[in-house]
Amino acid sequence: MNTQARRGLSRAQIGALVAPATALAALSLPLVVYLPEYYTASLGLNLALVGTIFMVVRSADIGFDPLFGAFMDRHQTRLGRYRPWLLLACPVIMLSIAMLFMARPGVGAAYLAVWLGVAYVGYSILSLAQMSLVANVSHDYNERSSIYAWWQSAFAIGMMAAMLAPKLLASIGVQTPAQRMAAMAWLVIIAAPIACLVAFFSVRERPVRETENRHGLRDYLALTGHSTVRRVLTCEALMGLASGTTSTLAIFFFTRAKELSHADVGVLLIANALASLVTTGLWSRLARSIGKHRALAAACLLNALALCVMAIAPAGNFTRIITAQLMVGTCYGAVSLLPRAMMADINDQLRLANRADQTALLYSLLISIWKIGQALSVGLIFWALALIGFDVHQTAPHAPGARAGIEGLYGLYIGLPIMLCLASAWVAWRYPLTRERHAEIMQELAIRDGTPAEG
């Protein structure tokens, strides 16, 4: 057995392991928050068309995740099953982000669709490899919460860096949309290879004991029928749709409904990430105390409450708006880290049941479900905006006809996510794989394998 796993990982090893999350965050948030608006308001593409492209590309990309997850689980290299893919994902991400974020007027729908698809493939490879590697190096229930708390903190740092780049440029007079997008692109291009190299050379994988081959399409579909898996995936789908809705509408909601500037929106997003960074460790401690599933339910309820506070914050009152945004940010770490830690526990449950390690396959399911929520949010929300007659070029909130659009923004940005958060809290509370049950599973695995018990 791996003695490193018994002792637990050092802080240096955990820091290296989660480093690629900074690059993932610097890519993912601007991709949803800034890119759709850039291609509509600055590059002139039709609003509904951009929404459709995002939805179709992300939906098509979902089919890539299980195929690649099964490939990772099935193929062991001299360097491990997951570590080599950290490096191979970098060129894909670097090229696609440059093409997407540095696009100029004249590009069309095909250009956006192609490079968006390439970006999502790179994102899938990197996130699958990293999350599978995290699950591989520790089988301890509590340590997993801690590692994924570090992962979420690294993700929050990446988000803050991405949001600070255009803000810092604005402070020195560089404020055009093209310049802001280019700044965010360069951040990813520089950070991704550095972070992946650090993780690659700092962490070693555990040996794989399982011998059963359960990595095909039938096995992937069978996982969705497992009750424990299904509950985590349902929470992920609901919160993915909620998060995608607020991310997609953030620029429109805060500049139109709350009457803030684009620079102020950047500050709000940074505040969101900062709140997540500061409170992620608290959610990890709460998960150790009451269990991951109860901590997740609490976070979903708090998120719904925070959105209520945002709804009553007066337009133009930056202090009250950022207070509400800080409340939203405190929930973000929990709804991100806890399902990932819970999925690692589920893999132990399935290893005991069928002697197959399906780590990457399980995480491909988790990523796919999140993508479905994000894809549906962009497509459906942009369609909804078009149906209510929302004008992306109308910046005056008190102009004739603008009121209906603002009311629609409130319904979509506040009402819909609240309902999704409440539904997710109910599902999480009924989750059956508790800490006590996981300890029993690890004891049974230890007896079966003839190794000291973990977790």
C-alpha positions in Angstrom: 0.0 0.0 0.0 1.1 3.6 -0.7 2.6 4.9 2.6 2.1 8.5 1.4 -1.6 7.9 1.4 -1.6 6.5 5.0 0.3 9.5 6.3 -1.8 11.9 4.4 -0.5 14.5 1.8 1.6 17.4 2.9 0.4 20.9 2.3 3.0 21.3 -0.5 1.8 18.2 -2.3 -1.9 19.3 -2.0 -1.0 22.8 -3.2 0.8 21.3 -6.3 -2.1 18.9 -6.9 -4.7 21.6 -7.0 -2.7 24.2 -8.9 -4.3 23.4 -12.3 -7.6 24.6 -10.9 -6.4 28.2 -11.2 -6.1 27.8 -14.9 -9.5 26.1 -15.1 -11.1 28.9 -13.3 -9.4 31.6 -15.3 -10.9 29.9 -18.4 -14.3 28.8 -17.3 -15.8 31.9 -15.6 -14.9 34.4 -18.4 -16.1 31.8 -20.9 -19.6 32.0 -19.5 -19.7 35.6 -18.1 -17.8 37.7 -20.7 -17.6 35.7 -23.9 -21.4 35.6 -24.9 -21.7 39.4 -24.3 -18.5 40.1 -26.3 -19.7 38.1 -29.3 -23.1 39.8 -29.3 -22.5 43.4 -28.2 -19.0 43.9 -29.6 -18.7 41.4 -32.5 -22.3 41.8 -33.7 -23.6 38.2 -33.6 -27.3 37.6 -33.0 -28.3 37.1 -29.3 -30.3 34.0 -29.8 -27.7 32.6 -32.3 -24.9 32.9 -29.7 -27.1 31.2 -27.1 -27.9 28.4 -29.4 -24.2 27.9 -30.3 -23.2 27.7 -26.6 -26.0 25.2 -25.9 -25.3 23.0 -28.9 -21.5 23.0 -28.5 -21.6 22.2 -24.8 -24.3 19.5 -25.3 -22.1 17.9 -28.1 -19.1 18.1 -25.9 -20.9 16.1 -23.2 -20.5 13.0 -25.3 -16.7 13.4 -25.2 -16.5 13.2 -21.4 -17.6 9.5 -20.9 -15.5 8.3 -23.8 -12.4 10.0 -22.5 -13.1 9.1 -18.9 -13.3 5.4 -19.8 -10.1 5.7 -21.9 -8.3 7.2 -18.8 -9.5 4.5 -16.5 -8.6 1.7 -18.9 -5.1 2.7 -19.9 -2.2 2.7 -17.5 1.0 4.3 -18.6 4.5 4.3 -17.0 3.7 7.8 -15.7 0.2 6.8 -14.5 -3.3 6.9 -15.8 -4.0 10.6 -15.2 -0.8 12.7 -14.8 0.2 12.6 -18.5 -3.1 14.2 -19.5 -2.4 17.3 -17.4 0.3 18.2 -19.9 -1.5 17.2 -23.0 -4.5 19.4 -22.2 -2.4 22.6 -22.1 -1.8 23.2 -25.8 -5.4 22.6 -26.6 -6.5 25.2 -24.0 -3.9 27.8 -24.9 -4.7 27.8 -28.6 -8.5 27.8 -28.2 -8.5 30.5 -25.6 -6.4 32.7 -27.8 -8.7 32.2 -30.8 -11.9 32.8 -28.8 -10.9 35.8 -26.7 -8.8 37.6 -29.3 -11.4 37.3 -32.1 -12.0 40.5 -34.1 -15.2 41.8 -35.8 -16.0 39.8 -38.9 -15.9 36.4 -37.3 -19.1 34.3 -37.7 -21.0 31.6 -36.0 -18.9 28.8 -37.4 -15.7 30.4 -36.0 -17.3 30.6 -32.5 -18.7 27.1 -32.7 -15.4 25.5 -33.7 -13.1 27.2 -31.2 -15.7 26.9 -28.4 -15.8 23.2 -29.0 -12.0 22.9 -28.9 -11.9 24.9 -25.7 -14.4 22.6 -24.0 -12.5 19.6 -25.1 -9.3 21.0 -23.5 -11.2 21.9 -20.4 -12.7 18.4 -20.1 -9.3 16.7 -20.4 -7.7 18.9 -17.8 -10.5 18.8 -15.3 -11.0 15.0 -15.7 -7.3 14.3 -15.2 -7.0 16.6 -12.2 -10.2 15.5 -10.3 -9.4 11.8 -11.0 -5.8 12.3 -9.7 -7.2 14.0 -6.5 -9.5 11.0 -5.9 -6.7 8.6 -6.6 -4.1 9.9 -4.1 -6.4 9.7 -1.0 -9.1 7.4 0.2 -9.8 9.2 3.5 -13.3 10.7 3.9 -12.2 13.8 5.8 -8.9 14.3 3.9 -10.9 14.4 0.6 -13.0 17.3 2.0 -9.8 19.1 2.8 -8.1 18.4 -0.6 -11.2 19.6 -2.5 -11.4 22.6 -0.2 -7.8 23.5 -1.4 -9.0 22.8 -4.9 -11.9 25.2 -4.6 -9.5 27.8 -3.1 -7.2 27.5 -6.1 -10.2 27.8 -8.3 -11.3 31.0 -6.5 -7.8 32.4 -6.9 -8.0 31.8 -10.6 -11.4 33.5 -10.8 -10.1 36.5 -9.0 -7.1 36.8 -11.3 -9.3 36.6 -14.4 -11.6 39.3 -13.1 -8.8 41.5 -11.8 -7.0 41.6 -15.2 -9.6 43.8 -17.0 -10.1 45.9 -13.8 -6.4 46.6 -13.6 -6.3 47.5 -17.2 -9.2 49.9 -16.8 -7.4 51.7 -14.0 -4.6 52.6 -16.4 -7.0 53.6 -19.2 -7.2 50.4 -21.2 -10.9 49.8 -21.3 -12.0 48.5 -24.7 -13.8 45.1 -24.7 -11.2 43.6 -27.0 -8.4 44.6 -24.6 -10.2 43.2 -21.6 -10.7 39.9 -23.4 -7.1 39.7 -24.5 -5.9 40.3 -20.9 -8.0 37.3 -19.7 -6.7 35.2 -22.5 -3.1 35.8 -21.7 -3.7 35.0 -18.1 -4.8 31.5 -19.1 -2.1 31.0 -21.7 0.6 31.8 -19.1 -0.9 30.0 -16.0 -2.0 26.7 -17.6 1.4 25.2 -18.4 3.0 26.4 -15.2 0.3 24.9 -13.0 0.2 21.6 -14.9 3.9 21.1 -14.7 3.9 21.8 -11.0 1.2 19.1 -10.5 2.8 16.6 -12.8 6.2 16.6 -11.1 5.0 17.0 -7.5 2.4 14.2 -7.1 2.6 10.4 -7.7 -0.4 8.2 -8.3 -1.4 5.2 -6.2 -1.2 1.7 -7.6 -4.5 0.4 -9.0 -5.7 -2.8 -7.4 -9.0 -3.3 -9.2 -9.0 -5.8 -12.1 -12.5 -5.7 -13.5 -13.0 -3.9 -16.8 -16.1 -1.7 -16.4 -15.4 1.3 -18.5 -17.7 0.9 -21.5 -20.8 2.8 -22.6 -23.0 0.3 -20.9 -21.2 0.7 -17.6 -21.3 4.5 -18.0 -25.1 4.3 -18.4 -25.4 1.9 -15.5 -23.7 4.3 -13.2 -26.6 6.8 -13.8 -29.0 4.2 -12.4 -27.1 3.9 -9.1 -29.1 5.7 -6.4 -26.1 7.3 -4.7 -24.6 8.5 -8.0 -28.0 9.8 -9.2 -28.4 12.0 -6.1 -25.1 13.7 -6.5 -25.7 14.2 -10.2 -29.1 15.7 -9.5 -27.6 18.2 -7.1 -24.9 19.0 -9.7 -27.4 19.5 -12.5 -29.7 21.8 -10.4 -26.8 23.9 -9.1 -25.1 23.9 -12.5 -28.2 25.4 -14.0 -28.5 27.9 -11.2 -24.9 28.9 -11.5 -25.0 29.0 -15.3 -28.1 31.3 -15.2 -26.6 33.8 -12.8 -23.2 33.8 -14.6 -24.8 34.2 -18.0 -27.0 37.1 -16.8 -24.4 38.8 -14.5 -23.4 41.5 -16.9 -26.9 42.3 -18.0 -28.5 42.1 -14.5 -26.0 44.2 -12.7 -25.6 46.9 -15.5 -29.3 47.1 -16.4 -31.3 46.1 -13.3 -28.9 47.2 -10.6 -27.5 50.2 -12.6 -23.8 49.5 -12.1 -20.9 49.9 -14.4 -18.9 47.2 -16.1 -16.0 47.9 -13.8 -18.3 47.5 -10.8 -19.5 44.1 -12.1 -15.8 43.0 -12.2 -15.5 44.0 -8.5 -18.6 42.0 -7.7 -17.2 38.9 -9.4 -13.9 39.4 -7.5 -15.9 39.7 -4.2 -17.7 36.5 -5.1 -14.4 34.7 -5.6 -12.9 36.2 -2.5 -15.8 35.2 -0.3 -15.5 31.7 -1.7 -11.8 31.6 -1.0 -12.2 32.8 2.6 -15.1 30.5 3.5 -14.1 27.3 1.6 -12.2 25.9 4.6 -15.2 26.5 6.8 -17.4 24.4 4.6 -14.7 21.6 4.7 -14.8 21.8 8.6 -18.6 21.7 8.5 -18.6 18.7 6.3 -16.3 16.9 8.8 -18.7 17.8 11.6 -22.1 17.1 10.1 -21.3 15.2 6.9 -20.8 16.3 3.3 -24.4 15.9 2.2 -25.8 18.0 5.1 -23.2 20.7 4.5 -24.2 20.8 0.8 -27.9 21.1 1.7 -27.0 24.0 4.0 -25.0 25.7 1.3 -27.9 25.5 -1.2 -30.3 27.0 1.4 -27.9 29.8 2.1 -27.5 30.5 -1.6 -31.3 30.9 -2.0 -31.4 33.3 1.0 -28.5 35.3 -0.5 -30.4 35.7 -3.8 -33.4 37.0 -1.8 -31.1 39.6 -0.2 -29.8 40.5 -3.7 -33.4 41.0 -5.0 -34.2 43.7 -2.4 -30.8 45.5 -2.7 -31.7 49.0 -4.2 -30.4 49.7 -7.7 -27.3 51.8 -7.6 -26.5 51.0 -4.0 -23.2 49.3 -4.4 -22.7 48.6 -0.7 -25.9 46.6 -0.4 -25.4 44.8 -3.7 -21.8 43.7 -2.9 -23.0 42.6 0.6 -25.5 40.3 -1.1 -22.8 39.1 -3.6 -20.5 38.2 -0.7 -23.3 36.1 0.7 -23.6 34.3 -2.7 -19.9 33.8 -2.8 -19.8 32.0 0.6 -21.9 29.3 -0.9 -19.9 28.8 -4.1 -17.1 26.8 -2.6 -19.4 24.3 -0.9 -21.6 23.6 -4.0 -18.4 23.1 -6.0 -16.1 21.1 -3.7 -18.6 18.9 -1.9 -20.1 17.0 -4.9 -16.5 16.2 -6.1 -15.5 14.9 -2.7 -18.7 12.9 -2.5 -18.1 11.3 -5.9 -14.7 10.1 -4.7 -16.5 8.3 -1.8 -18.9 6.8 -4.3 -16.0 5.3 -6.2 -15.0 3.4 -3.1 -18.5 2.1 -2.7 -18.5 0.9 -6.3 -15.0 -0.6 -6.0 -16.3 -2.8 -3.2 -19.4 -3.8 -5.2 -17.8 -4.6 -8.6 -14.0 -4.6 -8.2 -13.6 -1.9 -10.8 -12.0 1.5 -10.3 -14.2 3.9 -12.3 -12.8 7.2 -11.0 -12.5 9.0 -14.3 -15.8 7.6 -15.6 -17.6 8.9 -12.5 -16.0 12.3 -12.8 -16.9 12.4 -16.5 -20.5 12.0 -15.4 -20.1 14.8 -12.9 -18.5 17.1 -15.5 -21.1 16.2 -18.1 -24.0 17.0 -15.8 -22.5 20.4 -14.9 -22.0 21.1 -18.6 -25.7 20.3 -19.3 -26.7 22.8 -16.7 -24.3 25.4 -18.0 -25.3 24.7 -21.7 -29.0 24.9 -21.0 -28.6 28.1 -19.0 -26.9 29.9 -21.8 -29.2 28.6 -24.5 -32.5 28.9 -22.6 -31.7 32.2 -21.0 -30.7 33.9 -24.2 -33.8 32.6 -25.8 -35.8 33.9 -22.9 -34.2 37.3 -23.2 -35.0 37.4 -26.9 -38.7 36.4 -26.2 -39.1 39.2 -23.6 -37.7 41.7 -26.2 -34.5 42.4 -24.2 -32.2 44.8 -26.1 -28.5 44.1 -25.5 -27.7 47.6 -26.9 -30.2 49.4 -24.6 -28.1 50.6 -21.6 -30.5 53.2 -20.2 -32.6 51.4 -17.5 -35.4 54.1 -17.5 -35.8 54.3 -21.3 -39.3 53.6 -22.7 -39.9 49.9 -22.9 -36.9 49.0 -20.7 -39.0 48.2 -17.6 -40.4 44.9 -19.0 -36.8 43.7 -19.8 -35.6 44.5 -16.2 -38.5 42.7 -14.7 -37.7 39.7 -16.8 -34.1 39.9 -15.7 -35.2 39.7 -12.0 -37.4 36.7 -12.7 -34.5 34.9 -14.5 -31.6 36.0 -12.3 -33.4 35.7 -8.9 -36.5 33.6 -9.1 -35.3 30.6 -11.2 -32.0 30.0 -9.3 -33.9 30.2 -5.9 -36.2 27.4 -7.0 -33.2 25.3 -8.2 -31.3 25.8 -4.9 -34.2 24.7 -2.8 -34.7 21.6 -4.9 -31.0 20.8 -4.6 -31.0 21.2 -0.9 -33.9 18.7 -0.6 -32.0 16.1 -2.7 -28.8 16.5 -0.9 -30.4 16.1 2.6 -31.6 12.6 1.6 -28.1 11.4 0.4 -27.4 7.9 1.9 -23.6 7.6 1.8 -22.7 9.0 5.2 -19.2 9.1 6.9 -20.1 6.1 9.0 -21.2 4.0 5.9 -18.0 5.1 4.1 -15.9 3.9 7.1 -17.6 0.5 6.9 -16.8 0.3 3.2 -13.1 1.1 3.7 -12.9 -1.6 6.4 -14.5 -4.1 4.0 -12.1 -3.1 1.2 -9.1 -3.5 3.6 -10.2 -7.0 4.5 -10.8 -7.9 0.9 -7.4 -6.5 -0.2 -5.4 -7.5 2.8 -4.3 -3.9 3.5 -4.5 -1.6 6.5 -7.8 0.3 6.6 -8.0 3.9 5.5 -10.5 6.7 6.1 
